[in-house]
Amino acid sequence: MIEYLKAWYQRNFSNPQAVILVLMIVLGTVTVLYWGDILAPVLASMVIAYALEGIVRRIANLGVPRIISVIFTVFVFVTTLLIILLGLVPLALRQITSFVRDFPYILDKLQQKIIALPEKYPLISDMQVNEVITSINNELVAVGQKAVSYSLASAGNLFTMMVYLIVIPLLVFFMLKDKEKIIIWFTRFLPKDHGLAYIVWKDVDIKMGNYIRGKLAEILIIGVAAYIPLALMGLNYAATLSIFIGLSVIIPYVGAIAVTVPVALIAWFQWGPSDSFLYVMIAYLVVQALDANVLVPLLFSEVVNMHPVAIIISVLVFGGLWGVWGVFFAIPLATLVQAVINAWPKGEKELGASN
């Protein structure tokens, strides 16, 4: 057993570059795990700067000085962010308030339908119905308590959020403006012999940049595409539902299925089993089909080339480790793992081939 472990170690870690690569991955993982909350604005700024770098580069390629490209790109980003915050967020908040006001009516309607089940389906007893209603009430009490505690915590963090709204655009500006200086400063702390890490990074760099830009574009496009038919058909809480539909694309496969439930329930309680309910569901399913069959292949043809099982496992693993960040970066992180495996020195196999 000892000889086997020794041979495995010699085969996989005899190359110093492999050890350097492992240490860099471990250091990055530990940093995010233990200081992720503190570094949240920095991480968010890095993601945004990564997404905007492609736009800055395209403008600069037209002959525009980079500093002008950065200023223009950041200005458009901040303007778009303000439009969303001042336009969409208040509308969503009003709809959420309306939903909270209408929720007792929705709950009463749901209970009436559940109580009527024994009459339509004799196999269901009154005791089972009472158990279901009691369970629903208990869950609602628990959800209400969590919502109250979350609201109090959010009120306490309101000042922090306002600070982030100022700090993040500034960080994005300086990360784009001084990109080369930051990279040179960072590489000073790396060992001189880091060729393997460089190979892995070059393999992941293009895919990760395309993924971030594509995912942000997908969120925006799907959110808008869902809002237009839902609002035209008069569905209640259309803006709020569209936000959830847009954000659902962050979680491949699972998100689309999960967001279908609130869309169907709200449409059902508003119109019942009518033509309007059917039209809304058809429109929603068309948006999802266009996302899966048109938008995703266009935006992620070079990135999402993994089996669905591998993608779902990546979402579960990295989401469990890093929450929302892990879910968002599940596919790039899986690509990183794949790149490390592909670039890892083969040790004895290469020696055997050379002999």
PyMOL commands that set and color helices and strands:
alter all, ss='L'
color gray80, all
select helices_A, chain A and resi 2-13+16-35+40-60+66-115+117-120+126-156+158-177+179-187+195-232+238-250+254-271+275-300+308-328+330-343+348-354
alter helices_A, ss='H'
color red, helices_A
deselect
rebuild
show_as cartoon
